[in-house]
Amino acid sequence: MFGSETGATLNGRTETIKRCYLDGAGQTCELRDANGDMYGIEMDDEGESIWGTFKAMPRGKFVGHQNISIIVSDTYGRSAGTPEAKRVSANMKMYNFQTYAKVSSVSPSVGSTEGRSTITISGDWFDSTSQLATVTVGGEECMRQGDITDNEIVCLTPKKPTHQAASYAGNRGVYREVWEYPDVESMPALTDLPVTDPTEAPDWTDSFSWTNRSESYISRMRGFFIPPNDNDYQFVLYDCKTPSDDFILYFSPNGDEDDSPVVLSCPESGRRWSERYSLTGGKSYYMEVRYRHEWSNDTQQERGVAVKMFNTDYVGGQNYHAQSEKQEIKITSTVNREKQRLSLGSDVEDFTLEYGGVQSETIQAGASQNQVKRKVDNMFQTLCPDEVANPNQAIRQFVEDYEGEPRRPETGTRVEADEAEPFCGRKSLKNPSRLYRSNRDHHLRGIDPNMNKVMCFAYKGYMASRIGFRFQFDGDEEQEEETAWFGPENDTSLDFAANREWQYTCINLQTLFSNLRPLASNVRIQDIQVEPKDTDEETADYFIDNFFIGKVEPMAPANVAINRRLPAQLGGNLVKEVEVSRADGGYDITFIPYNCGHSFPLMNAQVTCTGDCDVNVEQLQTASLPVQGSFDVTFNGRVAAVPANATDEDLVDILKLELGVDAKVEREGECSGYKWKIEWLLDGGDKADLQVCSFSSFN
């Protein structure tokens, strides 16, 4: 859409582009040619997307780096550019595109080697620039004679230089030559250029990158890299794939083409980085890239040579190319697990363990280590009545206990006891949006509420007191579909009051639909949805466990809670699992806790026995404590103490207030050791490493 002319868009938007501007000397750009026809404008995805492209013609004579913006109708106004559309100029300014002067002729074409010959350069747009144009001959400045006009520069040539380079930096661009080969076998090696003339006329491009063509060929690209300032630079060959896509970079750290170049070749695949070079701003450094491509039907991608500049004021997000400094601090500690040995007399028949108020099932003396592990593991999980944990197949249509890994598509996240104590077992489902969805691939059919009348589940937290049902039913002439949300105003069983303790509830689907949709026949429930409660609480999560759909309630809800057995209570320690190994006359049991659990009491054991009935429990190894203490971080002569368990917010404050670094921090790891990922936000360029030292009481 442009002005009063509206194109055939399908995205429902009616805004129009009113005007196009360039910031170079306040110029405009035109979207129509002299005949009033559009240069080109269209929306992506055949008009359905909100993204699109347009072509425009700059109006004016300004030469240099420019930014483009458009005025959009209604409430939008002037456009904002995306980082992907920004480049960085030689004077370190961001821009969208660059316009150039045009050189038409140089006269005369010959002159004295002693210099002082007057030459005239003719062309266009010489004087419409942000800085005065300069001319060089043989790498030396040609002194201007009089003022520069828009079409002409007159200058006095210098004396022929004592040292002549093989080539000199020109106005702009990279010189590219291409040799095509219908037969791959006849292609020479990259180090041996073809002896024949190029297949097509050489051309000028604006970068050392390219997208492949649909033939086998060798190309050579030559030019000069002129650093914008004194800085450290590094070159990279990207997306190599030998031998089908192989290339070599020749780079002269001294500048001249005929000096001994550094040769950088491709690895088998991926990227190859050069060493880091300290280069002088404004100096010309010769570069040559030779590329060998063997055509295939593989997907082609852009390849080439890029350069990294280490010191800059830009940070990631300001433009597409800038990357913020990123560093990591990592600390580790030695982790020891609580290990206890159970020794049994030779005549012991069986035994039980008591730990944290929980008694194990009876274990036969001589049981395998896996049998012992299974029964000890059960002591550290919540046990529900078997009717709820494993409902009878005769009454159930669908059951999910959220243990193990998901076997079908699922919303929400399965979490273990360290994040939320489960209702049964070891896991529950956090913040789901859907509890059931029909799926032929997983043999999940629509639920008939007259057959499978009951839906039961455990819940806690901030779940809204309403459930959404998407269901199909027989209409007057065809099958219809509806989505409806029901709450406590429809059925009191749908009141899920926010509660930090687990509740178990059952909802009669048959009664619900017969009361609320009495005229709907042959109902089939396709989706069952839940959502969070509107609350100001900072942590407003909710959890679901042991979801059931079936013919009748597996157990009366009032009886479920009183028949649950909570895991062993060990002074705040939560045990994820145990490891069991045989020992002389008994077993060694190693406890693997959540959150660096420690200070475990000894187990108690009761035995059935006649004769040698000795039983003894001893501690073989004490669980290690969480990482503690602090360490010092030094940066630019400043020192800050960091707690070993610092959160990401803690380290953000320490870096800013004590080290003068504005940064984003992400912490990974657990209580036995952490890693902090640090990204500079406001200060661009290469930074000195953060130095970590002086550990204090560090375990």
FENQUI-V819891 format. One record per residue. RES is the residue in three letters. NEAR is the number of other ideal C-beta (glycine too) atoms within 10 Angstrom. Layout:
RES_NEAR ; RES_NEAR
This chain:
MET_19 ; PHE_17 ; GLY_12 ; SER_6 ; GLU_13 ; THR_10 ; GLY_13 ; ALA_9 ; THR_17 ; LEU_11 ; ASN_14 ; GLY_7 ; ARG_11 ; THR_10 ; GLU_11 ; THR_16 ; ILE_18 ; LYS_15 ; ARG_15 ; CYS_21 ; TYR_17 ; LEU_21 ; ASP_14 ; GLY_23 ; ALA_14 ; GLY_9 ; GLN_18 ; THR_13 ; CYS_20 ; GLU_14 ; LEU_20 ; ARG_15 ; ASP_10 ; ALA_7 ; ASN_5 ; GLY_7 ; ASP_9 ; MET_16 ; TYR_13 ; GLY_10 ; ILE_17 ; GLU_15 ; MET_20 ; ASP_12 ; ASP_11 ; GLU_10 ; GLY_13 ; GLU_11 ; SER_13 ; ILE_11 ; TRP_8 ; GLY_15 ; THR_9 ; PHE_17 ; LYS_11 ; ALA_19 ; MET_13 ; PRO_17 ; ARG_12 ; GLY_16 ; LYS_17 ; PHE_19 ; VAL_23 ; GLY_19 ; HIS_20 ; GLN_22 ; ASN_16 ; ILE_19 ; SER_17 ; ILE_18 ; ILE_14 ; VAL_16 ; SER_13 ; ASP_10 ; THR_6 ; TYR_12 ; GLY_12 ; ARG_11 ; SER_14 ; ALA_7 ; GLY_14 ; THR_9 ; PRO_13 ; GLU_8 ; ALA_14 ; LYS_17 ; ARG_14 ; VAL_19 ; SER_14 ; ALA_13 ; ASN_12 ; MET_12 ; LYS_12 ; MET_19 ; TYR_20 ; ASN_15 ; PHE_13 ; GLN_15 ; THR_19 ; TYR_14 ; ALA_20 ; LYS_13 ; VAL_15 ; SER_9 ; SER_9 ; VAL_14 ; SER_9 ; PRO_9 ; SER_7 ; VAL_6 ; GLY_14 ; SER_10 ; THR_10 ; GLU_10 ; GLY_16 ; ARG_11 ; SER_16 ; THR_13 ; ILE_19 ; THR_13 ; ILE_20 ; SER_16 ; GLY_16 ; ASP_16 ; TRP_18 ; PHE_22 ; ASP_17 ; SER_17 ; THR_18 ; SER_14 ; GLN_8 ; LEU_10 ; ALA_15 ; THR_11 ; VAL_20 ; THR_15 ; VAL_20 ; GLY_16 ; GLY_16 ; GLU_14 ; GLU_13 ; CYS_21 ; MET_13 ; ARG_15 ; GLN_12 ; GLY_9 ; ASP_9 ; ILE_18 ; THR_11 ; ASP_13 ; ASN_14 ; GLU_15 ; ILE_25 ; VAL_18 ; CYS_21 ; LEU_16 ; THR_22 ; PRO_18 ; LYS_13 ; LYS_14 ; PRO_13 ; THR_5 ; HIS_8 ; GLN_12 ; ALA_17 ; ALA_9 ; SER_17 ; TYR_17 ; ALA_17 ; GLY_13 ; ASN_12 ; ARG_11 ; GLY_13 ; VAL_20 ; TYR_15 ; ARG_20 ; GLU_19 ; VAL_21 ; TRP_20 ; GLU_15 ; TYR_19 ; PRO_9 ; ASP_7 ; VAL_14 ; GLU_6 ; SER_9 ; MET_19 ; PRO_13 ; ALA_11 ; LEU_18 ; THR_9 ; ASP_10 ; LEU_13 ; PRO_16 ; VAL_7 ; THR_7 ; ASP_10 ; PRO_17 ; THR_14 ; GLU_12 ; ALA_8 ; PRO_12 ; ASP_12 ; TRP_12 ; THR_13 ; ASP_11 ; SER_12 ; PHE_24 ; SER_16 ; TRP_20 ; THR_9 ; ASN_19 ; ARG_13 ; SER_8 ; GLU_13 ; SER_21 ; TYR_21 ; ILE_24 ; SER_18 ; ARG_19 ; MET_23 ; ARG_18 ; GLY_24 ; PHE_17 ; PHE_20 ; ILE_15 ; PRO_20 ; PRO_14 ; ASN_14 ; ASP_12 ; ASN_17 ; ASP_15 ; TYR_17 ; GLN_14 ; PHE_21 ; VAL_15 ; LEU_25 ; TYR_16 ; ASP_15 ; CYS_18 ; LYS_17 ; THR_15 ; PRO_12 ; SER_15 ; ASP_20 ; ASP_20 ; PHE_26 ; ILE_18 ; LEU_23 ; TYR_17 ; PHE_19 ; SER_20 ; PRO_15 ; ASN_12 ; GLY_18 ; ASP_18 ; GLU_18 ; ASP_13 ; ASP_14 ; SER_10 ; PRO_18 ; VAL_15 ; VAL_10 ; LEU_19 ; SER_15 ; CYS_24 ; PRO_11 ; GLU_9 ; SER_10 ; GLY_11 ; ARG_12 ; ARG_17 ; TRP_12 ; SER_18 ; GLU_9 ; ARG_12 ; TYR_16 ; SER_11 ; LEU_19 ; THR_13 ; GLY_11 ; GLY_11 ; LYS_14 ; SER_22 ; TYR_23 ; TYR_24 ; MET_21 ; GLU_19 ; VAL_24 ; ARG_21 ; TYR_24 ; ARG_23 ; HIS_24 ; GLU_16 ; TRP_17 ; SER_12 ; ASN_6 ; ASP_10 ; THR_6 ; GLN_14 ; GLN_11 ; GLU_10 ; ARG_21 ; GLY_18 ; VAL_23 ; ALA_14 ; VAL_16 ; LYS_15 ; MET_20 ; PHE_14 ; ASN_13 ; THR_18 ; ASP_11 ; TYR_18 ; VAL_19 ; GLY_17 ; GLY_11 ; GLN_16 ; ASN_18 ; TYR_14 ; HIS_17 ; ALA_19 ; GLN_14 ; SER_20 ; GLU_19 ; LYS_13 ; GLN_16 ; GLU_11 ; ILE_18 ; LYS_12 ; ILE_20 ; THR_11 ; SER_19 ; THR_9 ; VAL_15 ; ASN_14 ; ARG_17 ; GLU_25 ; LYS_19 ; GLN_20 ; ARG_19 ; LEU_23 ; SER_17 ; LEU_23 ; GLY_16 ; SER_11 ; ASP_14 ; VAL_23 ; GLU_15 ; ASP_15 ; PHE_22 ; THR_15 ; LEU_23 ; GLU_14 ; TYR_25 ; GLY_17 ; GLY_12 ; VAL_17 ; GLN_14 ; SER_20 ; GLU_11 ; THR_14 ; ILE_20 ; GLN_13 ; ALA_17 ; GLY_11 ; ALA_18 ; SER_11 ; GLN_15 ; ASN_9 ; GLN_13 ; VAL_23 ; LYS_18 ; ARG_15 ; LYS_18 ; VAL_25 ; ASP_16 ; ASN_16 ; MET_22 ; PHE_23 ; GLN_22 ; THR_19 ; LEU_16 ; CYS_25 ; PRO_17 ; ASP_12 ; GLU_17 ; VAL_25 ; ALA_18 ; ASN_15 ; PRO_22 ; ASN_12 ; GLN_8 ; ALA_8 ; ILE_15 ; ARG_17 ; GLN_19 ; PHE_16 ; VAL_17 ; GLU_19 ; ASP_22 ; TYR_25 ; GLU_16 ; GLY_10 ; GLU_7 ; PRO_11 ; ARG_8 ; ARG_11 ; PRO_11 ; GLU_16 ; THR_13 ; GLY_19 ; THR_15 ; ARG_18 ; VAL_19 ; GLU_15 ; ALA_19 ; ASP_13 ; GLU_15 ; ALA_19 ; GLU_20 ; PRO_26 ; PHE_27 ; CYS_25 ; GLY_20 ; ARG_21 ; LYS_23 ; SER_30 ; LEU_26 ; LYS_17 ; ASN_19 ; PRO_20 ; SER_11 ; ARG_16 ; LEU_22 ; TYR_20 ; ARG_17 ; SER_17 ; ASN_12 ; ARG_7 ; ASP_7 ; HIS_10 ; HIS_8 ; LEU_16 ; ARG_14 ; GLY_15 ; ILE_25 ; ASP_15 ; PRO_23 ; ASN_13 ; MET_11 ; ASN_21 ; LYS_22 ; VAL_21 ; MET_26 ; CYS_22 ; PHE_21 ; ALA_24 ; TYR_21 ; LYS_21 ; GLY_23 ; TYR_19 ; MET_23 ; ALA_18 ; SER_14 ; ARG_19 ; ILE_23 ; GLY_17 ; PHE_23 ; ARG_17 ; PHE_22 ; GLN_17 ; PHE_17 ; ASP_13 ; GLY_11 ; ASP_5 ; GLU_6 ; GLU_6 ; GLN_10 ; GLU_12 ; GLU_11 ; GLU_12 ; THR_11 ; ALA_14 ; TRP_14 ; PHE_20 ; GLY_14 ; PRO_13 ; GLU_10 ; ASN_15 ; ASP_16 ; THR_8 ; SER_17 ; LEU_18 ; ASP_12 ; PHE_22 ; ALA_9 ; ALA_15 ; ASN_13 ; ARG_7 ; GLU_8 ; TRP_22 ; GLN_15 ; TYR_22 ; THR_15 ; CYS_19 ; ILE_18 ; ASN_16 ; LEU_23 ; GLN_15 ; THR_14 ; LEU_20 ; PHE_21 ; SER_14 ; ASN_12 ; LEU_13 ; ARG_17 ; PRO_8 ; LEU_5 ; ALA_17 ; SER_10 ; ASN_11 ; VAL_21 ; ARG_16 ; ILE_23 ; GLN_18 ; ASP_16 ; ILE_23 ; GLN_18 ; VAL_22 ; GLU_16 ; PRO_14 ; LYS_16 ; ASP_8 ; THR_11 ; ASP_5 ; GLU_10 ; GLU_5 ; THR_7 ; ALA_15 ; ASP_16 ; TYR_23 ; PHE_26 ; ILE_22 ; ASP_26 ; ASN_28 ; PHE_20 ; PHE_24 ; ILE_24 ; GLY_22 ; LYS_14 ; VAL_15 ; GLU_20 ; PRO_25 ; MET_19 ; ALA_10 ; PRO_16 ; ALA_8 ; ASN_13 ; VAL_25 ; ALA_15 ; ILE_7 ; ASN_13 ; ARG_17 ; ARG_16 ; LEU_12 ; PRO_21 ; ALA_22 ; GLN_12 ; LEU_20 ; GLY_10 ; GLY_9 ; ASN_21 ; LEU_17 ; VAL_23 ; LYS_17 ; GLU_14 ; VAL_22 ; GLU_14 ; VAL_21 ; SER_13 ; ARG_13 ; ALA_15 ; ASP_6 ; GLY_16 ; GLY_20 ; TYR_21 ; ASP_17 ; ILE_24 ; THR_17 ; PHE_24 ; ILE_15 ; PRO_21 ; TYR_15 ; ASN_14 ; CYS_17 ; GLY_22 ; HIS_19 ; SER_12 ; PHE_21 ; PRO_14 ; LEU_13 ; MET_20 ; ASN_12 ; ALA_20 ; GLN_14 ; VAL_17 ; THR_14 ; CYS_18 ; THR_8 ; GLY_9 ; ASP_11 ; CYS_14 ; ASP_13 ; VAL_16 ; ASN_13 ; VAL_17 ; GLU_10 ; GLN_14 ; LEU_12 ; GLN_14 ; THR_13 ; ALA_20 ; SER_17 ; LEU_14 ; PRO_17 ; VAL_22 ; GLN_14 ; GLY_15 ; SER_17 ; PHE_18 ; ASP_14 ; VAL_24 ; THR_16 ; PHE_18 ; ASN_10 ; GLY_6 ; ARG_11 ; VAL_13 ; ALA_19 ; ALA_14 ; VAL_20 ; PRO_15 ; ALA_20 ; ASN_15 ; ALA_21 ; THR_13 ; ASP_15 ; GLU_10 ; ASP_15 ; LEU_22 ; VAL_19 ; ASP_12 ; ILE_19 ; LEU_23 ; LYS_14 ; LEU_10 ; GLU_15 ; LEU_18 ; GLY_12 ; VAL_24 ; ASP_12 ; ALA_22 ; LYS_14 ; VAL_19 ; GLU_12 ; ARG_16 ; GLU_12 ; GLY_13 ; GLU_13 ; CYS_20 ; SER_18 ; GLY_17 ; TYR_21 ; LYS_13 ; TRP_25 ; LYS_16 ; ILE_22 ; GLU_15 ; TRP_20 ; LEU_16 ; LEU_11 ; ASP_14 ; GLY_18 ; GLY_17 ; ASP_13 ; LYS_18 ; ALA_10 ; ASP_8 ; LEU_18 ; GLN_11 ; VAL_14 ; CYS_9 ; SER_13 ; PHE_13 ; SER_12 ; SER_8 ; PHE_13 ; ASN_13
